[in-house]
Amino acid sequence: MDITVQRNAFGRQVDSFEIDLPAPFLENGEVPYHTVFIRAPIITSVNGDAEAILKLPDERIVAAKQGHFLATSFHPELTSDDRFHRYFVELTKS
C-alpha cells in the first residue's frame, strides 16, 4: 500500500486504549465502531490511490484502503463487532 506508518506511535503496551469512532462507510454506519489500540502504529500519510477511511478525533489516520487492501492501526479481531471484517470481505470481491 502507498502509505507511511510510524511504529508504536501511541507508546508502550500500558498506553493501550479503546475508543468508539464514527465509521459511516461500514454497514449500519450510524453506529460508532469500537476500536482497540495495543502498541499501535499510526498511518502518517496516504499517497497515490490510497485513502484514509478512519481517523481519530485529532485527525490522525487509523485505517486506510487501496484497492482491495486494507490497513488498520487497531485490532478489529478483539471486538464482537464484525462489520470491519465484512467490509474487508466486500473489498476483496471488487
C-alpha positions in Angstrom: 0.0 0.0 0.0 1.1 3.5 -0.7 1.1 4.6 2.9 3.7 5.6 5.6 3.5 4.4 9.2 5.1 5.1 12.5 5.6 2.1 14.6 4.4 2.1 18.3 3.1 5.6 17.8 0.9 5.5 20.9 3.6 4.3 23.2 4.1 1.2 25.2 1.5 -1.6 25.9 0.5 0.2 29.1 -0.6 3.1 26.9 -3.2 0.9 25.0 -6.7 2.3 24.8 -10.1 1.8 23.3 -12.4 4.4 21.6 -15.6 4.5 19.6 -15.1 6.1 16.2 -17.7 7.1 13.6 -17.4 4.8 10.5 -20.1 5.8 8.1 -18.6 3.5 5.4 -19.5 0.4 7.4 -22.8 -1.3 7.4 -25.1 0.3 9.9 -22.7 3.3 9.8 -24.6 5.5 12.2 -23.4 3.2 15.0 -19.8 4.0 16.0 -17.2 1.3 15.6 -15.3 0.3 18.8 -11.6 0.3 18.2 -8.9 -1.3 20.4 -5.3 0.0 20.1 -2.4 -2.0 21.5 1.1 -0.8 20.8 -0.4 0.6 17.7 1.3 2.2 14.7 -0.2 5.3 13.2 -0.6 6.0 9.5 1.3 9.2 8.9 0.4 9.6 5.2 -1.6 8.1 2.4 -0.4 8.6 -1.2 -1.4 7.8 -4.7 -4.7 5.7 -4.8 -4.6 5.0 -1.0 -7.2 6.8 1.0 -7.7 7.4 4.7 -11.0 5.9 5.8 -10.9 6.2 9.6 -9.4 8.9 11.8 -9.2 9.7 15.5 -10.8 12.8 16.7 -7.4 14.6 16.4 -7.4 13.7 12.7 -4.6 11.0 13.0 -5.3 8.3 10.4 -6.0 4.8 11.9 -7.4 3.0 8.8 -6.6 3.2 5.1 -7.5 1.3 2.0 -6.1 1.0 -1.5 -8.0 -1.2 -4.0 -8.7 -4.4 -2.1 -6.0 -3.8 0.5 -6.9 -2.6 4.0 -4.6 -1.4 6.8 -5.6 -0.6 10.4 -3.9 0.7 13.5 -6.3 -1.0 15.7 -7.4 -4.7 16.3 -10.8 -5.3 14.8 -10.5 -9.0 15.8 -10.7 -8.0 19.5 -14.3 -6.9 19.4 -17.5 -8.8 18.8 -18.4 -6.3 16.1 -17.7 -8.0 12.7 -18.6 -5.0 10.5 -14.9 -4.2 9.7 -14.3 -7.8 8.7 -17.3 -7.8 6.5 -16.2 -4.6 4.9 -12.8 -6.2 4.2 -14.5 -9.2 2.6 -16.5 -6.9 0.3 -13.3 -5.1 -0.7 -11.8 -8.4 -1.8 -14.7 -9.1 -4.1 -14.1 -6.0 -6.3 
